[in-house]
Amino acid sequence: MPLPPRVREAAPASPGCSRCGPAHALCRSTAWRVPHGVDPSIDVHYGIAVLTAGSRVYALRVDTGRLVTLARAPTRARAQIEEPGVVYQYNTSRGGVMRFVSLERVERALR
Protein backbone atom coordinates (compact mmCIF):
# COMPACT_ATOMS: atom_id res chain seq x y z
CA MET A 1 0.00 0.00 0.00
CA PRO A 2 1.55 3.36 -0.98
CA LEU A 3 2.28 5.90 1.73
CA PRO A 4 0.26 9.11 1.81
CA PRO A 5 1.98 11.92 -0.17
CA ARG A 6 2.90 13.99 2.90
CA VAL A 7 4.70 10.99 4.48
CA ARG A 8 6.69 10.36 1.31
CA GLU A 9 7.71 14.01 1.20
CA ALA A 10 8.80 13.96 4.85
CA ALA A 11 11.39 11.24 4.15
CA PRO A 12 13.79 12.78 1.61
CA ALA A 13 15.57 10.32 -0.66
CA SER A 14 19.34 10.48 -0.86
CA PRO A 15 21.60 9.09 -3.60
CA GLY A 16 22.19 5.36 -3.66
CA CYS A 17 19.06 3.47 -2.68
CA SER A 18 16.01 4.38 -4.71
CA ARG A 19 13.93 4.26 -1.54
CA CYS A 20 16.04 5.70 1.27
CA GLY A 21 19.68 6.24 0.31
CA PRO A 22 22.90 4.52 1.40
CA ALA A 23 22.51 5.36 5.08
CA HIS A 24 19.59 2.96 5.52
CA ALA A 25 20.74 -0.18 7.37
CA LEU A 26 18.35 -2.51 5.55
CA CYS A 27 19.84 -1.49 2.22
CA ARG A 28 23.27 -2.68 3.34
CA SER A 29 22.11 -6.14 4.37
CA THR A 30 24.11 -9.28 3.75
CA ALA A 31 22.93 -12.87 3.78
CA TRP A 32 24.91 -15.63 5.49
CA ARG A 33 24.35 -19.38 5.36
CA VAL A 34 23.42 -20.89 8.70
CA PRO A 35 22.94 -24.49 9.81
CA HIS A 36 19.68 -26.25 8.98
CA GLY A 37 17.01 -25.96 11.66
CA VAL A 38 18.14 -22.68 13.21
CA ASP A 39 15.64 -21.29 15.69
CA PRO A 40 14.18 -18.00 14.42
CA SER A 41 15.10 -16.31 17.72
CA ILE A 42 18.54 -14.79 17.09
CA ASP A 43 20.29 -12.37 19.46
CA VAL A 44 22.99 -9.89 18.34
CA HIS A 45 25.44 -7.84 20.41
CA TYR A 46 28.66 -6.05 19.37
CA GLY A 47 28.42 -7.53 15.87
CA ILE A 48 28.15 -11.11 17.09
CA ALA A 49 24.96 -13.08 16.52
CA VAL A 50 24.10 -16.05 18.71
CA LEU A 51 21.80 -18.69 17.29
CA THR A 52 20.73 -22.21 18.12
CA ALA A 53 19.82 -25.25 16.06
CA GLY A 54 18.53 -28.06 18.20
CA SER A 55 21.15 -28.72 20.86
CA ARG A 56 23.92 -26.69 19.23
CA VAL A 57 24.77 -23.09 20.10
CA TYR A 58 26.51 -21.04 17.39
CA ALA A 59 28.18 -17.64 17.20
CA LEU A 60 28.33 -15.74 13.92
CA ARG A 61 30.45 -12.66 13.28
CA VAL A 62 28.07 -10.53 11.23
CA ASP A 63 30.76 -8.53 9.43
CA THR A 64 32.60 -11.59 8.05
CA GLY A 65 30.07 -14.41 8.24
CA ARG A 66 32.44 -16.62 10.26
CA LEU A 67 30.36 -19.22 12.12
CA VAL A 68 31.59 -21.34 15.03
CA THR A 69 29.96 -23.86 17.35
CA LEU A 70 30.15 -22.56 20.92
CA ALA A 71 28.51 -25.48 22.67
CA ARG A 72 26.54 -28.66 22.25
CA ALA A 73 23.93 -29.25 24.91
CA PRO A 74 22.38 -32.66 25.60
CA THR A 75 18.91 -31.33 24.65
CA ARG A 76 17.42 -28.39 22.71
CA ALA A 77 19.13 -25.13 23.71
CA ARG A 78 18.23 -21.43 23.78
CA ALA A 79 20.86 -18.67 23.89
CA GLN A 80 21.30 -14.93 24.45
CA ILE A 81 24.31 -12.63 24.20
CA GLU A 82 24.99 -9.49 26.23
CA GLU A 83 28.10 -7.52 27.20
CA PRO A 84 29.58 -10.17 29.56
CA GLY A 85 29.04 -13.05 27.13
CA VAL A 86 26.65 -15.78 26.02
CA VAL A 87 24.23 -17.58 28.30
CA TYR A 88 22.59 -20.71 27.01
CA GLN A 89 19.96 -22.88 28.64
CA TYR A 90 18.71 -26.42 28.18
CA ASN A 91 16.52 -28.82 30.14
CA THR A 92 17.35 -32.26 31.47
CA SER A 93 15.26 -34.81 33.35
CA ARG A 94 16.65 -33.30 36.57
CA GLY A 95 15.73 -29.68 35.70
CA GLY A 96 16.99 -26.72 33.73
CA VAL A 97 20.67 -25.91 33.28
CA MET A 98 22.26 -22.55 32.38
CA ARG A 99 25.82 -22.19 31.11
CA PHE A 100 27.96 -19.11 30.47
CA VAL A 101 30.58 -18.46 27.77
CA SER A 102 32.54 -15.23 28.26
CA LEU A 103 32.58 -12.67 25.43
CA GLU A 104 36.38 -12.98 25.40
CA ARG A 105 36.10 -16.70 24.67
CA VAL A 106 33.45 -16.10 21.98
CA GLU A 107 35.62 -13.47 20.27
CA ARG A 108 38.66 -15.77 20.45
CA ALA A 109 36.67 -18.56 18.80
CA LEU A 110 35.60 -16.22 16.00
CA ARG A 111 39.15 -15.14 15.04
Secondary structure, DSSP 4 states (H G I P E B T S, - for coil): -PPPHHHHHHS---SSSSSS-TT-GGGG-------TT--S--EEETTEEEEEETTEEEEEETTT--EEEEEE-SS-EEEEEETTEEEEEEEETTEEEEEEEEHHHHHHHT-
